[in-house]
Amino acid sequence: MAGQRTPAGDATARGYAPAQRSTTEGAGARSEGGRPRQRAEGRRPVKAQARPFSGTAVLLAVGTPVAGGLVDELLGLGIGGWGLLFCSVVGFAGAAWVCSRAGWWWVLPAPPPIVLAVTAGAEYLAHSDKYQDGKAAAAGAAKWAIHGFPVMLYAMGAALLVIMVRVVRDRRSRRG
């Protein structure tokens, strides 16, 4: 009968390994290759595992702040200018919108290290001659963190706002 377990001797007598009993039990027939056929009826469809984040979310979270930092340096706006601010807010809000619930764990804490890396990298690449000395590099690192801090906060706030909107929207859609 379907769904009942048979003794191990019965399953091994038919040539099935004990681990295969539950999936091939009751199939009875074999395919041309000699492998047991699995029944289609009564089997639950396998649920596709959700990916926590996609390449789109990573591109939004990393690519847009990099583009904003480069625009700031090319236009001469300096560290933490409007380009970096706008692109970081849009990028992290977009990443929070496209990733799944499981991916929110990396979207919320990501703005500080990414914004700091972008501000430091863009400033160092644009003005590397100023930061050859160790003291100047340390002073520059402090300046990069201070000027990037508001950008980090706004980007985290935008991502948090999008996550809250999605949670409220999901709850309302479940109610009907």
N, C-alpha and C positions, 0 to 999 in steps of 0.2 A: 504494500500500500504506500501511496505517496506520503511523504512527511514522516514516516516511521523509520527508526534506525534499525539496521540489521546487525546481528553479531559480527564481530571482526572476521571470523572464519568465513562467513558467507561472502563478505565483500572481497576478501583476498582470494577466495576460490574463483570468483569471476574475473580476477586479474586487476582489480582496482586497488590502489593504495588506500590505506585507511583515511588519509586526509581528503581523498576525492569522493568518499562515500556520499557526503551530504549533497554534492552538486550533481553527481551522476546517478544517484539512486533512483531506481524506477525508470530509468531511460530504456533499459532492455535491449535496444538495438545498437548496433555499431555502424559507424560511417564507413566509407570505402577505405579510408586509411587505417582502419582497425581501432580508431579511438572511439570511446563511447560518445554517443550523441547526447546533448543536453536538451531537456524538455524546455520548450518555450512557454508553455502555459504554467501559471502559478509562480513564475519568477518575477521578482520586482525589478524594475528598470534601475540600472546603476546610475546613481546621481553623480553628475559631473562635479568635481571638486572646484570650488570657487577659488580663483587666484586672488590673493589679497591686494595686489596692485599690478598694474600693467606697465608696459613701456610708455604708454601715453602719460600716466601719472608721474612716472620718473622724469620724463622729458619736461613736463610742466613744472615739476618741483625743482629741477636742477637747471634746465635750459633757459627758462625765462629769467631767473635772477642773474644768470651769467650774461645774457643778452642785455639786461638792464644795467649791470655794472660796466659792461663794455661801452654802452651808449653814454653813460655818465662820464667815463674817462675820455671818450672821443669828443664830447661836447665841452669838456672842461668843467663839469659841475662838481667834481671832487667825490669824496667818499660819502656814501649814503645819500646820493642825490635823488631827484624825483624819478629818474628812470629806474633805478634799483628799487625804490619804494613801490612804484606802480607795478613793475614786472614781478616783484616778489609777492605782493598781495594777490595779483591775478593768478600767478603760477601756483601758489599753495592753495588758494581757493579752488582752482580748477582741479588740482590733484585730489583734494578732499571730495570733490564732486564725482570724479570718475572712478575712484578706488572703492573697494567693497568695505564692509564694516570691519573685516579682519585687517584691512590695510590702514585703518585710521591710526593704529598704534605707531606707525612710522611717520605719518603726515604731521601730526601735532608736535612731536619733538624735533622735527627736521629743520625748521627755519633757523634757529641759532647757529648750528654748525655750517649750514650751507651759506647763509648770509655772511658769516664771518670769513669763510673761505673765499667767497666772491669778492668781498671788500678788500681783503688782504691780497688776494691774487691780482685783482685789477690794479690796485694802487702800486703794488710791487712791480708788476710788469710795466706800468706806465712811467714809474719814477724809480727805477732800480738803482740809479746812481746816488740817490739820497740815502739809501739804506745799506750801504756797504759796511758801515761801522756797526758793531754790536749794540752800542747804546742807542744809535739812531733807529735800528731795527726794533729794539724793545719799546722805545717811545712811539714808534709807528704802529706797533701791534696794539698798544694801549689806545691809541687814537682810532685805529680801525674798529676796535671793539666798542668804544664809546659812540662813535658815529653810526655804527651799524645796529646799535641796540634798539632805537625806535623802529627801524625797518623790521627787525626780528619780532618785536611786539605786534606790529600791525599785521605782519604775515601770519603769525600764530592766531591772532584774533580773527582774521578773515577765514582761516581754515576751521577754527572752532565754530564760527558763525554758520558756515556751510554745513558742518556736521550736525549742528543743532537743528537747522532747517530740514535736513534729511531725516533726522530722527522723528521730528514732529510730523513730517509728511508721511513717513512710513506708518506711524501710529494711527494717523487719520485714515489712511487707506485700508488698514486692517479692520477698523471699526465698520466701515461700509459706506 
